[in-house]
Amino acid sequence: MSEYPSKREGVIKNKRSFIMANKIINRETPLMHQAFEFYYNLGQERNCGRVAGEFHKFMRTVEMWSNSFNWVDRVAERDK
């Protein structure tokens, strides 16, 4: 059996983990954090499409980052 679960198994260890290209990512990388900061600084124009364009990533990738690392909640927390 492989060290990593297959996509078919759909294993997620915790809410900060997600499967991407058959790897489990447990922490926000510097690139993901930089993408979040860009997202936050967009203000009223905030959306994953803008982030995907800026960072040359697929929209689906940025949406996974956003969902996995709670971007919407983090923005709300900062804006309190």
mmJSON file of the N, C-alpha and C atoms, coordinates in Angstrom:
{"data_MODEL":{"atom_site":{
"group_PDB":["ATOM","ATOM","ATOM","ATOM","ATOM","ATOM","ATOM","ATOM","ATOM","ATOM","ATOM","ATOM","ATOM","ATOM","ATOM","ATOM","ATOM","ATOM","ATOM","ATOM","ATOM","ATOM","ATOM","ATOM","ATOM","ATOM","ATOM","ATOM","ATOM","ATOM","ATOM","ATOM","ATOM","ATOM","ATOM","ATOM","ATOM","ATOM","ATOM","ATOM","ATOM","ATOM","ATOM","ATOM","ATOM","ATOM","ATOM","ATOM","ATOM","ATOM","ATOM","ATOM","ATOM","ATOM","ATOM","ATOM","ATOM","ATOM","ATOM","ATOM","ATOM","ATOM","ATOM","ATOM","ATOM","ATOM","ATOM","ATOM","ATOM","ATOM","ATOM","ATOM","ATOM","ATOM","ATOM","ATOM","ATOM","ATOM","ATOM","ATOM","ATOM","ATOM","ATOM","ATOM","ATOM","ATOM","ATOM","ATOM","ATOM","ATOM","ATOM","ATOM","ATOM","ATOM","ATOM","ATOM","ATOM","ATOM","ATOM","ATOM","ATOM","ATOM","ATOM","ATOM","ATOM","ATOM","ATOM","ATOM","ATOM","ATOM","ATOM","ATOM","ATOM","ATOM","ATOM","ATOM","ATOM","ATOM","ATOM","ATOM","ATOM","ATOM","ATOM","ATOM","ATOM","ATOM","ATOM","ATOM","ATOM","ATOM","ATOM","ATOM","ATOM","ATOM","ATOM","ATOM","ATOM","ATOM","ATOM","ATOM","ATOM","ATOM","ATOM","ATOM","ATOM","ATOM","ATOM","ATOM","ATOM","ATOM","ATOM","ATOM","ATOM","ATOM","ATOM","ATOM","ATOM","ATOM","ATOM","ATOM","ATOM","ATOM","ATOM","ATOM","ATOM","ATOM","ATOM","ATOM","ATOM","ATOM","ATOM","ATOM","ATOM","ATOM","ATOM","ATOM","ATOM","ATOM","ATOM","ATOM","ATOM","ATOM","ATOM","ATOM","ATOM","ATOM","ATOM","ATOM","ATOM","ATOM","ATOM","ATOM","ATOM","ATOM","ATOM","ATOM","ATOM","ATOM","ATOM","ATOM","ATOM","ATOM","ATOM","ATOM","ATOM","ATOM","ATOM","ATOM","ATOM","ATOM","ATOM","ATOM","ATOM","ATOM","ATOM","ATOM","ATOM","ATOM","ATOM","ATOM","ATOM","ATOM","ATOM","ATOM","ATOM","ATOM","ATOM","ATOM","ATOM","ATOM","ATOM","ATOM","ATOM","ATOM","ATOM","ATOM","ATOM","ATOM","ATOM","ATOM"],
"id":[1,2,3,4,5,6,7,8,9,10,11,12,13,14,15,16,17,18,19,20,21,22,23,24,25,26,27,28,29,30,31,32,33,34,35,36,37,38,39,40,41,42,43,44,45,46,47,48,49,50,51,52,53,54,55,56,57,58,59,60,61,62,63,64,65,66,67,68,69,70,71,72,73,74,75,76,77,78,79,80,81,82,83,84,85,86,87,88,89,90,91,92,93,94,95,96,97,98,99,100,101,102,103,104,105,106,107,108,109,110,111,112,113,114,115,116,117,118,119,120,121,122,123,124,125,126,127,128,129,130,131,132,133,134,135,136,137,138,139,140,141,142,143,144,145,146,147,148,149,150,151,152,153,154,155,156,157,158,159,160,161,162,163,164,165,166,167,168,169,170,171,172,173,174,175,176,177,178,179,180,181,182,183,184,185,186,187,188,189,190,191,192,193,194,195,196,197,198,199,200,201,202,203,204,205,206,207,208,209,210,211,212,213,214,215,216,217,218,219,220,221,222,223,224,225,226,227,228,229,230,231,232,233,234,235,236,237,238,239,240],
"type_symbol":["N","C","C","N","C","C","N","C","C","N","C","C","N","C","C","N","C","C","N","C","C","N","C","C","N","C","C","N","C","C","N","C","C","N","C","C","N","C","C","N","C","C","N","C","C","N","C","C","N","C","C","N","C","C","N","C","C","N","C","C","N","C","C","N","C","C","N","C","C","N","C","C","N","C","C","N","C","C","N","C","C","N","C","C","N","C","C","N","C","C","N","C","C","N","C","C","N","C","C","N","C","C","N","C","C","N","C","C","N","C","C","N","C","C","N","C","C","N","C","C","N","C","C","N","C","C","N","C","C","N","C","C","N","C","C","N","C","C","N","C","C","N","C","C","N","C","C","N","C","C","N","C","C","N","C","C","N","C","C","N","C","C","N","C","C","N","C","C","N","C","C","N","C","C","N","C","C","N","C","C","N","C","C","N","C","C","N","C","C","N","C","C","N","C","C","N","C","C","N","C","C","N","C","C","N","C","C","N","C","C","N","C","C","N","C","C","N","C","C","N","C","C","N","C","C","N","C","C","N","C","C","N","C","C","N","C","C","N","C","C"],
"label_atom_id":["N","CA","C","N","CA","C","N","CA","C","N","CA","C","N","CA","C","N","CA","C","N","CA","C","N","CA","C","N","CA","C","N","CA","C","N","CA","C","N","CA","C","N","CA","C","N","CA","C","N","CA","C","N","CA","C","N","CA","C","N","CA","C","N","CA","C","N","CA","C","N","CA","C","N","CA","C","N","CA","C","N","CA","C","N","CA","C","N","CA","C","N","CA","C","N","CA","C","N","CA","C","N","CA","C","N","CA","C","N","CA","C","N","CA","C","N","CA","C","N","CA","C","N","CA","C","N","CA","C","N","CA","C","N","CA","C","N","CA","C","N","CA","C","N","CA","C","N","CA","C","N","CA","C","N","CA","C","N","CA","C","N","CA","C","N","CA","C","N","CA","C","N","CA","C","N","CA","C","N","CA","C","N","CA","C","N","CA","C","N","CA","C","N","CA","C","N","CA","C","N","CA","C","N","CA","C","N","CA","C","N","CA","C","N","CA","C","N","CA","C","N","CA","C","N","CA","C","N","CA","C","N","CA","C","N","CA","C","N","CA","C","N","CA","C","N","CA","C","N","CA","C","N","CA","C","N","CA","C","N","CA","C","N","CA","C","N","CA","C","N","CA","C","N","CA","C","N","CA","C"],
"label_alt_id":[null,null,null,null,null,null,null,null,null,null,null,null,null,null,null,null,null,null,null,null,null,null,null,null,null,null,null,null,null,null,null,null,null,null,null,null,null,null,null,null,null,null,null,null,null,null,null,null,null,null,null,null,null,null,null,null,null,null,null,null,null,null,null,null,null,null,null,null,null,null,null,null,null,null,null,null,null,null,null,null,null,null,null,null,null,null,null,null,null,null,null,null,null,null,null,null,null,null,null,null,null,null,null,null,null,null,null,null,null,null,null,null,null,null,null,null,null,null,null,null,null,null,null,null,null,null,null,null,null,null,null,null,null,null,null,null,null,null,null,null,null,null,null,null,null,null,null,null,null,null,null,null,null,null,null,null,null,null,null,null,null,null,null,null,null,null,null,null,null,null,null,null,null,null,null,null,null,null,null,null,null,null,null,null,null,null,null,null,null,null,null,null,null,null,null,null,null,null,null,null,null,null,null,null,null,null,null,null,null,null,null,null,null,null,null,null,null,null,null,null,null,null,null,null,null,null,null,null,null,null,null,null,null,null,null,null,null,null,null,null],
"label_comp_id":["MET","MET","MET","SER","SER","SER","GLU","GLU","GLU","TYR","TYR","TYR","PRO","PRO","PRO","SER","SER","SER","LYS","LYS","LYS","ARG","ARG","ARG","GLU","GLU","GLU","GLY","GLY","GLY","VAL","VAL","VAL","ILE","ILE","ILE","LYS","LYS","LYS","ASN","ASN","ASN","LYS","LYS","LYS","ARG","ARG","ARG","SER","SER","SER","PHE","PHE","PHE","ILE","ILE","ILE","MET","MET","MET","ALA","ALA","ALA","ASN","ASN","ASN","LYS","LYS","LYS","ILE","ILE","ILE","ILE","ILE","ILE","ASN","ASN","ASN","ARG","ARG","ARG","GLU","GLU","GLU","THR","THR","THR","PRO","PRO","PRO","LEU","LEU","LEU","MET","MET","MET","HIS","HIS","HIS","GLN","GLN","GLN","ALA","ALA","ALA","PHE","PHE","PHE","GLU","GLU","GLU","PHE","PHE","PHE","TYR","TYR","TYR","TYR","TYR","TYR","ASN","ASN","ASN","LEU","LEU","LEU","GLY","GLY","GLY","GLN","GLN","GLN","GLU","GLU","GLU","ARG","ARG","ARG","ASN","ASN","ASN","CYS","CYS","CYS","GLY","GLY","GLY","ARG","ARG","ARG","VAL","VAL","VAL","ALA","ALA","ALA","GLY","GLY","GLY","GLU","GLU","GLU","PHE","PHE","PHE","HIS","HIS","HIS","LYS","LYS","LYS","PHE","PHE","PHE","MET","MET","MET","ARG","ARG","ARG","THR","THR","THR","VAL","VAL","VAL","GLU","GLU","GLU","MET","MET","MET","TRP","TRP","TRP","SER","SER","SER","ASN","ASN","ASN","SER","SER","SER","PHE","PHE","PHE","ASN","ASN","ASN","TRP","TRP","TRP","VAL","VAL","VAL","ASP","ASP","ASP","ARG","ARG","ARG","VAL","VAL","VAL","ALA","ALA","ALA","GLU","GLU","GLU","ARG","ARG","ARG","ASP","ASP","ASP","LYS","LYS","LYS"],
"label_asym_id":["A","A","A","A","A","A","A","A","A","A","A","A","A","A","A","A","A","A","A","A","A","A","A","A","A","A","A","A","A","A","A","A","A","A","A","A","A","A","A","A","A","A","A","A","A","A","A","A","A","A","A","A","A","A","A","A","A","A","A","A","A","A","A","A","A","A","A","A","A","A","A","A","A","A","A","A","A","A","A","A","A","A","A","A","A","A","A","A","A","A","A","A","A","A","A","A","A","A","A","A","A","A","A","A","A","A","A","A","A","A","A","A","A","A","A","A","A","A","A","A","A","A","A","A","A","A","A","A","A","A","A","A","A","A","A","A","A","A","A","A","A","A","A","A","A","A","A","A","A","A","A","A","A","A","A","A","A","A","A","A","A","A","A","A","A","A","A","A","A","A","A","A","A","A","A","A","A","A","A","A","A","A","A","A","A","A","A","A","A","A","A","A","A","A","A","A","A","A","A","A","A","A","A","A","A","A","A","A","A","A","A","A","A","A","A","A","A","A","A","A","A","A","A","A","A","A","A","A","A","A","A","A","A","A","A","A","A","A","A","A"],
"label_entity_id":["1","1","1","1","1","1","1","1","1","1","1","1","1","1","1","1","1","1","1","1","1","1","1","1","1","1","1","1","1","1","1","1","1","1","1","1","1","1","1","1","1","1","1","1","1","1","1","1","1","1","1","1","1","1","1","1","1","1","1","1","1","1","1","1","1","1","1","1","1","1","1","1","1","1","1","1","1","1","1","1","1","1","1","1","1","1","1","1","1","1","1","1","1","1","1","1","1","1","1","1","1","1","1","1","1","1","1","1","1","1","1","1","1","1","1","1","1","1","1","1","1","1","1","1","1","1","1","1","1","1","1","1","1","1","1","1","1","1","1","1","1","1","1","1","1","1","1","1","1","1","1","1","1","1","1","1","1","1","1","1","1","1","1","1","1","1","1","1","1","1","1","1","1","1","1","1","1","1","1","1","1","1","1","1","1","1","1","1","1","1","1","1","1","1","1","1","1","1","1","1","1","1","1","1","1","1","1","1","1","1","1","1","1","1","1","1","1","1","1","1","1","1","1","1","1","1","1","1","1","1","1","1","1","1","1","1","1","1","1","1"],
"label_seq_id":[1,1,1,2,2,2,3,3,3,4,4,4,5,5,5,6,6,6,7,7,7,8,8,8,9,9,9,10,10,10,11,11,11,12,12,12,13,13,13,14,14,14,15,15,15,16,16,16,17,17,17,18,18,18,19,19,19,20,20,20,21,21,21,22,22,22,23,23,23,24,24,24,25,25,25,26,26,26,27,27,27,28,28,28,29,29,29,30,30,30,31,31,31,32,32,32,33,33,33,34,34,34,35,35,35,36,36,36,37,37,37,38,38,38,39,39,39,40,40,40,41,41,41,42,42,42,43,43,43,44,44,44,45,45,45,46,46,46,47,47,47,48,48,48,49,49,49,50,50,50,51,51,51,52,52,52,53,53,53,54,54,54,55,55,55,56,56,56,57,57,57,58,58,58,59,59,59,60,60,60,61,61,61,62,62,62,63,63,63,64,64,64,65,65,65,66,66,66,67,67,67,68,68,68,69,69,69,70,70,70,71,71,71,72,72,72,73,73,73,74,74,74,75,75,75,76,76,76,77,77,77,78,78,78,79,79,79,80,80,80],
"pdbx_PDB_ins_code":[null,null,null,null,null,null,null,null,null,null,null,null,null,null,null,null,null,null,null,null,null,null,null,null,null,null,null,null,null,null,null,null,null,null,null,null,null,null,null,null,null,null,null,null,null,null,null,null,null,null,null,null,null,null,null,null,null,null,null,null,null,null,null,null,null,null,null,null,null,null,null,null,null,null,null,null,null,null,null,null,null,null,null,null,null,null,null,null,null,null,null,null,null,null,null,null,null,null,null,null,null,null,null,null,null,null,null,null,null,null,null,null,null,null,null,null,null,null,null,null,null,null,null,null,null,null,null,null,null,null,null,null,null,null,null,null,null,null,null,null,null,null,null,null,null,null,null,null,null,null,null,null,null,null,null,null,null,null,null,null,null,null,null,null,null,null,null,null,null,null,null,null,null,null,null,null,null,null,null,null,null,null,null,null,null,null,null,null,null,null,null,null,null,null,null,null,null,null,null,null,null,null,null,null,null,null,null,null,null,null,null,null,null,null,null,null,null,null,null,null,null,null,null,null,null,null,null,null,null,null,null,null,null,null,null,null,null,null,null,null],
"Cartn_x":[0.839,0.0,0.875,0.475,1.205,1.2,2.213,2.288,1.114,0.65,-0.459,-1.708,-2.861,-4.098,-4.386,-5.09,-5.486,-6.609,-6.807,-7.905,-9.238,-9.347,-10.586,-10.946,-9.936,-10.204,-10.814,-10.52,-11.117,-10.81,-9.622,-9.262,-8.83,-9.421,-8.993,-8.705,-7.45,-7.05,-7.702,-7.792,-8.45,-8.884,-9.522,-10.076,-9.001,-7.764,-6.688,-5.903,-6.414,-5.778,-6.663,-6.046,-6.812,-5.918,-6.539,-5.78,-5.635,-4.412,-4.131,-3.02,-3.271,-2.296,-1.751,-2.649,-2.326,-1.396,-1.315,-0.529,-1.452,-1.203,-1.976,-1.18,-1.815,-1.16,-1.78,-0.969,-1.467,-1.28,-0.539,-0.301,-0.339,-0.577,-0.611,0.825,1.164,2.517,2.675,3.908,4.1,3.351,3.31,2.574,1.082,0.532,-0.886,-1.18,-0.286,-0.479,-0.393,0.548,0.677,-0.597,-1.15,-2.407,-3.542,-3.59,-4.615,-4.466,-3.246,-3.023,-3.477,-3.197,-3.663,-5.189,-5.804,-7.265,-7.818,-7.239,-7.711,-7.621,-6.513,-6.279,-7.128,-7.83,-8.731,-9.958,-10.251,-11.393,-12.697,-13.499,-14.822,-14.741,-13.591,-13.4,-12.883,-12.961,-12.393,-13.087,-12.307,-12.821,-11.661,-11.937,-10.894,-10.388,-11.236,-10.817,-9.682,-9.76,-8.685,-7.391,-7.482,-6.295,-5.7,-6.544,-6.071,-5.313,-5.842,-5.174,-3.839,-3.81,-2.581,-1.471,-1.851,-0.854,-0.695,-1.382,-1.286,-1.602,-2.717,-3.2,-4.593,-4.986,-6.353,-7.309,-8.487,-9.522,-9.81,-9.89,-10.188,-9.125,-7.873,-6.792,-6.988,-7.273,-7.469,-8.721,-9.768,-10.972,-10.671,-9.822,-9.437,-8.647,-7.736,-6.978,-7.937,-8.841,-9.795,-10.645,-11.176,-12.01,-11.203,-10.033,-9.214,-8.652,-8.374,-7.749,-8.654,-9.956,-10.997,-10.791,-10.548,-10.293,-11.43,-12.664,-13.816,-13.892,-13.73,-13.76,-12.591,-11.427,-10.241,-10.426,-11.033,-11.323,-12.293,-13.346,-14.349,-13.7,-12.819,-12.12,-11.24,-10.52,-9.67,-10.475,-11.63,-12.444,-13.305,-13.24,-14.035,-13.621],
"Cartn_y":[-1.195,0.0,1.246,2.237,3.492,4.29,5.127,6.02,6.997,7.374,8.319,7.574,8.0,7.356,7.749,6.899,7.244,8.274,8.963,9.931,9.237,8.005,7.257,7.017,6.873,6.629,7.845,9.045,10.261,10.517,10.181,10.336,11.765,12.365,13.683,13.546,13.815,13.608,14.592,15.851,16.853,18.01,19.019,20.098,20.951,20.877,21.621,20.778,19.616,18.737,18.591,18.39,18.042,17.263,16.518,15.713,16.499,16.594,17.289,16.517,16.04,15.269,14.094,13.39,12.218,12.51,13.728,14.086,14.733,14.496,15.158,16.37,17.512,18.754,19.175,19.229,19.511,20.946,21.718,23.08,24.024,25.26,26.288,26.641,26.474,26.791,28.307,28.785,30.226,30.756,29.985,30.423,30.542,29.571,29.616,30.813,31.094,32.247,33.546,33.617,34.802,34.992,33.894,33.968,34.46,33.987,34.476,35.981,36.448,37.88,38.697,38.21,38.883,38.918,37.778,37.67,38.688,38.733,39.658,41.116,41.461,42.84,43.261,42.33,42.694,43.456,43.376,44.095,43.671,44.633,44.349,43.548,43.564,42.839,41.424,40.956,39.683,38.498,37.646,36.387,35.485,34.196,33.205,33.316,33.781,33.94,34.928,36.031,37.031,36.452,35.675,35.041,34.04,33.231,32.237,32.914,34.011,34.744,35.322,35.921,36.547,35.52,34.351,33.336,32.236,32.405,31.448,30.028,29.908,28.616,28.369,27.108,26.783,27.286,27.689,28.159,27.094,25.841,24.731,24.638,24.874,24.843,25.926,27.139,28.257,28.03,27.483,27.178,26.147,25.154,24.168,24.839,25.729,26.464,27.255,27.968,28.804,27.975,26.868,26.012,25.322,24.836,24.08,24.937,26.193,27.064,28.224,28.042,28.928,30.417,30.728,32.111,33.044,32.64,33.513,33.819,32.792,33.001,33.861,33.653,34.44,35.92,36.182,37.566,38.188,37.467,37.971,38.253,37.38,37.556,38.816,39.027,40.211,41.494,41.425,42.633,43.008,42.237,42.552,43.866],
"Cartn_z":[0.0,0.0,0.0,-0.734,-0.872,0.429,0.573,1.738,1.746,0.557,0.426,-0.027,0.459,0.002,-1.438,-2.149,-3.511,-3.45,-4.553,-4.615,-4.368,-4.825,-4.687,-3.226,-2.355,-0.947,-0.266,-0.762,-0.238,1.229,1.67,3.08,3.347,4.37,4.827,6.307,6.697,8.088,9.042,8.674,9.507,8.623,9.207,8.374,7.723,8.177,7.54,6.549,6.226,5.261,4.042,2.909,1.729,0.773,-0.097,-1.048,-2.336,-2.804,-4.042,-4.739,-5.93,-6.695,-5.884,-5.201,-4.39,-3.213,-2.785,-1.607,-0.591,0.673,1.71,2.162,2.106,2.512,3.837,4.878,6.224,6.662,5.908,6.354,5.162,5.458,4.426,4.049,2.804,2.338,2.205,2.083,1.881,0.648,-0.436,-1.626,-1.344,-0.636,-0.286,0.61,1.547,2.436,1.645,0.715,-0.131,-0.963,-1.453,-2.212,-1.323,-0.07,0.856,1.089,1.291,1.518,0.306,-0.892,-2.105,-2.116,-1.811,-1.737,-0.741,0.436,1.466,0.981,0.372,-0.067,-1.256,-1.88,-2.981,-2.484,-1.195,-0.636,-1.267,-1.706,-2.28,-3.582,-4.232,-5.494,-5.253,-4.026,-3.596,-4.265,-4.956,-5.499,-5.896,-5.94,-6.237,-7.671,-8.566,-9.96,-10.117,-9.407,-9.45,-8.91,-7.829,-7.235,-8.224,-8.841,-9.811,-10.954,-11.448,-12.522,-12.092,-10.936,-10.427,-10.18,-9.683,-9.304,-10.36,-11.508,-12.613,-12.149,-11.42,-10.922,-11.473,-11.501,-11.891,-10.815,-11.249,-10.325,-9.268,-9.682,-8.758,-7.659,-8.006,-7.018,-5.975,-6.423,-5.496,-4.648,-5.222,-4.443,-3.352,-3.659,-2.633,-1.519,-1.882,-0.856,0.016,-0.616,0.113,1.079,0.604,1.45,2.537,2.186,3.138,4.252,3.941,4.926,5.337,5.124,5.669,5.363,4.104,3.747,4.124,3.872,4.155,5.653,6.487,7.94,8.398,7.806,8.188,7.841,6.684,6.29,7.291,7.633,8.582,9.945,10.377,11.66,11.632,10.541,10.422,10.366,9.744,9.544,10.756,11.825,13.031,13.614],
"occupancy":[1.0,1.0,1.0,1.0,1.0,1.0,1.0,1.0,1.0,1.0,1.0,1.0,1.0,1.0,1.0,1.0,1.0,1.0,1.0,1.0,1.0,1.0,1.0,1.0,1.0,1.0,1.0,1.0,1.0,1.0,1.0,1.0,1.0,1.0,1.0,1.0,1.0,1.0,1.0,1.0,1.0,1.0,1.0,1.0,1.0,1.0,1.0,1.0,1.0,1.0,1.0,1.0,1.0,1.0,1.0,1.0,1.0,1.0,1.0,1.0,1.0,1.0,1.0,1.0,1.0,1.0,1.0,1.0,1.0,1.0,1.0,1.0,1.0,1.0,1.0,1.0,1.0,1.0,1.0,1.0,1.0,1.0,1.0,1.0,1.0,1.0,1.0,1.0,1.0,1.0,1.0,1.0,1.0,1.0,1.0,1.0,1.0,1.0,1.0,1.0,1.0,1.0,1.0,1.0,1.0,1.0,1.0,1.0,1.0,1.0,1.0,1.0,1.0,1.0,1.0,1.0,1.0,1.0,1.0,1.0,1.0,1.0,1.0,1.0,1.0,1.0,1.0,1.0,1.0,1.0,1.0,1.0,1.0,1.0,1.0,1.0,1.0,1.0,1.0,1.0,1.0,1.0,1.0,1.0,1.0,1.0,1.0,1.0,1.0,1.0,1.0,1.0,1.0,1.0,1.0,1.0,1.0,1.0,1.0,1.0,1.0,1.0,1.0,1.0,1.0,1.0,1.0,1.0,1.0,1.0,1.0,1.0,1.0,1.0,1.0,1.0,1.0,1.0,1.0,1.0,1.0,1.0,1.0,1.0,1.0,1.0,1.0,1.0,1.0,1.0,1.0,1.0,1.0,1.0,1.0,1.0,1.0,1.0,1.0,1.0,1.0,1.0,1.0,1.0,1.0,1.0,1.0,1.0,1.0,1.0,1.0,1.0,1.0,1.0,1.0,1.0,1.0,1.0,1.0,1.0,1.0,1.0,1.0,1.0,1.0,1.0,1.0,1.0,1.0,1.0,1.0,1.0,1.0,1.0,1.0,1.0,1.0,1.0,1.0,1.0],
"B_iso_or_equiv":[0.0,0.0,0.0,0.0,0.0,0.0,0.0,0.0,0.0,0.0,0.0,0.0,0.0,0.0,0.0,0.0,0.0,0.0,0.0,0.0,0.0,0.0,0.0,0.0,0.0,0.0,0.0,0.0,0.0,0.0,0.0,0.0,0.0,0.0,0.0,0.0,0.0,0.0,0.0,0.0,0.0,0.0,0.0,0.0,0.0,0.0,0.0,0.0,0.0,0.0,0.0,0.0,0.0,0.0,0.0,0.0,0.0,0.0,0.0,0.0,0.0,0.0,0.0,0.0,0.0,0.0,0.0,0.0,0.0,0.0,0.0,0.0,0.0,0.0,0.0,0.0,0.0,0.0,0.0,0.0,0.0,0.0,0.0,0.0,0.0,0.0,0.0,0.0,0.0,0.0,0.0,0.0,0.0,0.0,0.0,0.0,0.0,0.0,0.0,0.0,0.0,0.0,0.0,0.0,0.0,0.0,0.0,0.0,0.0,0.0,0.0,0.0,0.0,0.0,0.0,0.0,0.0,0.0,0.0,0.0,0.0,0.0,0.0,0.0,0.0,0.0,0.0,0.0,0.0,0.0,0.0,0.0,0.0,0.0,0.0,0.0,0.0,0.0,0.0,0.0,0.0,0.0,0.0,0.0,0.0,0.0,0.0,0.0,0.0,0.0,0.0,0.0,0.0,0.0,0.0,0.0,0.0,0.0,0.0,0.0,0.0,0.0,0.0,0.0,0.0,0.0,0.0,0.0,0.0,0.0,0.0,0.0,0.0,0.0,0.0,0.0,0.0,0.0,0.0,0.0,0.0,0.0,0.0,0.0,0.0,0.0,0.0,0.0,0.0,0.0,0.0,0.0,0.0,0.0,0.0,0.0,0.0,0.0,0.0,0.0,0.0,0.0,0.0,0.0,0.0,0.0,0.0,0.0,0.0,0.0,0.0,0.0,0.0,0.0,0.0,0.0,0.0,0.0,0.0,0.0,0.0,0.0,0.0,0.0,0.0,0.0,0.0,0.0,0.0,0.0,0.0,0.0,0.0,0.0,0.0,0.0,0.0,0.0,0.0,0.0],
"pdbx_formal_charge":[null,null,null,null,null,null,null,null,null,null,null,null,null,null,null,null,null,null,null,null,null,null,null,null,null,null,null,null,null,null,null,null,null,null,null,null,null,null,null,null,null,null,null,null,null,null,null,null,null,null,null,null,null,null,null,null,null,null,null,null,null,null,null,null,null,null,null,null,null,null,null,null,null,null,null,null,null,null,null,null,null,null,null,null,null,null,null,null,null,null,null,null,null,null,null,null,null,null,null,null,null,null,null,null,null,null,null,null,null,null,null,null,null,null,null,null,null,null,null,null,null,null,null,null,null,null,null,null,null,null,null,null,null,null,null,null,null,null,null,null,null,null,null,null,null,null,null,null,null,null,null,null,null,null,null,null,null,null,null,null,null,null,null,null,null,null,null,null,null,null,null,null,null,null,null,null,null,null,null,null,null,null,null,null,null,null,null,null,null,null,null,null,null,null,null,null,null,null,null,null,null,null,null,null,null,null,null,null,null,null,null,null,null,null,null,null,null,null,null,null,null,null,null,null,null,null,null,null,null,null,null,null,null,null,null,null,null,null,null,null],
"auth_seq_id":[1,1,1,2,2,2,3,3,3,4,4,4,5,5,5,6,6,6,7,7,7,8,8,8,9,9,9,10,10,10,11,11,11,12,12,12,13,13,13,14,14,14,15,15,15,16,16,16,17,17,17,18,18,18,19,19,19,20,20,20,21,21,21,22,22,22,23,23,23,24,24,24,25,25,25,26,26,26,27,27,27,28,28,28,29,29,29,30,30,30,31,31,31,32,32,32,33,33,33,34,34,34,35,35,35,36,36,36,37,37,37,38,38,38,39,39,39,40,40,40,41,41,41,42,42,42,43,43,43,44,44,44,45,45,45,46,46,46,47,47,47,48,48,48,49,49,49,50,50,50,51,51,51,52,52,52,53,53,53,54,54,54,55,55,55,56,56,56,57,57,57,58,58,58,59,59,59,60,60,60,61,61,61,62,62,62,63,63,63,64,64,64,65,65,65,66,66,66,67,67,67,68,68,68,69,69,69,70,70,70,71,71,71,72,72,72,73,73,73,74,74,74,75,75,75,76,76,76,77,77,77,78,78,78,79,79,79,80,80,80],
"auth_comp_id":["MET","MET","MET","SER","SER","SER","GLU","GLU","GLU","TYR","TYR","TYR","PRO","PRO","PRO","SER","SER","SER","LYS","LYS","LYS","ARG","ARG","ARG","GLU","GLU","GLU","GLY","GLY","GLY","VAL","VAL","VAL","ILE","ILE","ILE","LYS","LYS","LYS","ASN","ASN","ASN","LYS","LYS","LYS","ARG","ARG","ARG","SER","SER","SER","PHE","PHE","PHE","ILE","ILE","ILE","MET","MET","MET","ALA","ALA","ALA","ASN","ASN","ASN","LYS","LYS","LYS","ILE","ILE","ILE","ILE","ILE","ILE","ASN","ASN","ASN","ARG","ARG","ARG","GLU","GLU","GLU","THR","THR","THR","PRO","PRO","PRO","LEU","LEU","LEU","MET","MET","MET","HIS","HIS","HIS","GLN","GLN","GLN","ALA","ALA","ALA","PHE","PHE","PHE","GLU","GLU","GLU","PHE","PHE","PHE","TYR","TYR","TYR","TYR","TYR","TYR","ASN","ASN","ASN","LEU","LEU","LEU","GLY","GLY","GLY","GLN","GLN","GLN","GLU","GLU","GLU","ARG","ARG","ARG","ASN","ASN","ASN","CYS","CYS","CYS","GLY","GLY","GLY","ARG","ARG","ARG","VAL","VAL","VAL","ALA","ALA","ALA","GLY","GLY","GLY","GLU","GLU","GLU","PHE","PHE","PHE","HIS","HIS","HIS","LYS","LYS","LYS","PHE","PHE","PHE","MET","MET","MET","ARG","ARG","ARG","THR","THR","THR","VAL","VAL","VAL","GLU","GLU","GLU","MET","MET","MET","TRP","TRP","TRP","SER","SER","SER","ASN","ASN","ASN","SER","SER","SER","PHE","PHE","PHE","ASN","ASN","ASN","TRP","TRP","TRP","VAL","VAL","VAL","ASP","ASP","ASP","ARG","ARG","ARG","VAL","VAL","VAL","ALA","ALA","ALA","GLU","GLU","GLU","ARG","ARG","ARG","ASP","ASP","ASP","LYS","LYS","LYS"],
"auth_asym_id":["A","A","A","A","A","A","A","A","A","A","A","A","A","A","A","A","A","A","A","A","A","A","A","A","A","A","A","A","A","A","A","A","A","A","A","A","A","A","A","A","A","A","A","A","A","A","A","A","A","A","A","A","A","A","A","A","A","A","A","A","A","A","A","A","A","A","A","A","A","A","A","A","A","A","A","A","A","A","A","A","A","A","A","A","A","A","A","A","A","A","A","A","A","A","A","A","A","A","A","A","A","A","A","A","A","A","A","A","A","A","A","A","A","A","A","A","A","A","A","A","A","A","A","A","A","A","A","A","A","A","A","A","A","A","A","A","A","A","A","A","A","A","A","A","A","A","A","A","A","A","A","A","A","A","A","A","A","A","A","A","A","A","A","A","A","A","A","A","A","A","A","A","A","A","A","A","A","A","A","A","A","A","A","A","A","A","A","A","A","A","A","A","A","A","A","A","A","A","A","A","A","A","A","A","A","A","A","A","A","A","A","A","A","A","A","A","A","A","A","A","A","A","A","A","A","A","A","A","A","A","A","A","A","A","A","A","A","A","A","A"],
"auth_atom_id":["N","CA","C","N","CA","C","N","CA","C","N","CA","C","N","CA","C","N","CA","C","N","CA","C","N","CA","C","N","CA","C","N","CA","C","N","CA","C","N","CA","C","N","CA","C","N","CA","C","N","CA","C","N","CA","C","N","CA","C","N","CA","C","N","CA","C","N","CA","C","N","CA","C","N","CA","C","N","CA","C","N","CA","C","N","CA","C","N","CA","C","N","CA","C","N","CA","C","N","CA","C","N","CA","C","N","CA","C","N","CA","C","N","CA","C","N","CA","C","N","CA","C","N","CA","C","N","CA","C","N","CA","C","N","CA","C","N","CA","C","N","CA","C","N","CA","C","N","CA","C","N","CA","C","N","CA","C","N","CA","C","N","CA","C","N","CA","C","N","CA","C","N","CA","C","N","CA","C","N","CA","C","N","CA","C","N","CA","C","N","CA","C","N","CA","C","N","CA","C","N","CA","C","N","CA","C","N","CA","C","N","CA","C","N","CA","C","N","CA","C","N","CA","C","N","CA","C","N","CA","C","N","CA","C","N","CA","C","N","CA","C","N","CA","C","N","CA","C","N","CA","C","N","CA","C","N","CA","C","N","CA","C","N","CA","C","N","CA","C","N","CA","C","N","CA","C","N","CA","C"],
"pdbx_PDB_model_num":[1,1,1,1,1,1,1,1,1,1,1,1,1,1,1,1,1,1,1,1,1,1,1,1,1,1,1,1,1,1,1,1,1,1,1,1,1,1,1,1,1,1,1,1,1,1,1,1,1,1,1,1,1,1,1,1,1,1,1,1,1,1,1,1,1,1,1,1,1,1,1,1,1,1,1,1,1,1,1,1,1,1,1,1,1,1,1,1,1,1,1,1,1,1,1,1,1,1,1,1,1,1,1,1,1,1,1,1,1,1,1,1,1,1,1,1,1,1,1,1,1,1,1,1,1,1,1,1,1,1,1,1,1,1,1,1,1,1,1,1,1,1,1,1,1,1,1,1,1,1,1,1,1,1,1,1,1,1,1,1,1,1,1,1,1,1,1,1,1,1,1,1,1,1,1,1,1,1,1,1,1,1,1,1,1,1,1,1,1,1,1,1,1,1,1,1,1,1,1,1,1,1,1,1,1,1,1,1,1,1,1,1,1,1,1,1,1,1,1,1,1,1,1,1,1,1,1,1,1,1,1,1,1,1,1,1,1,1,1,1]
}}}
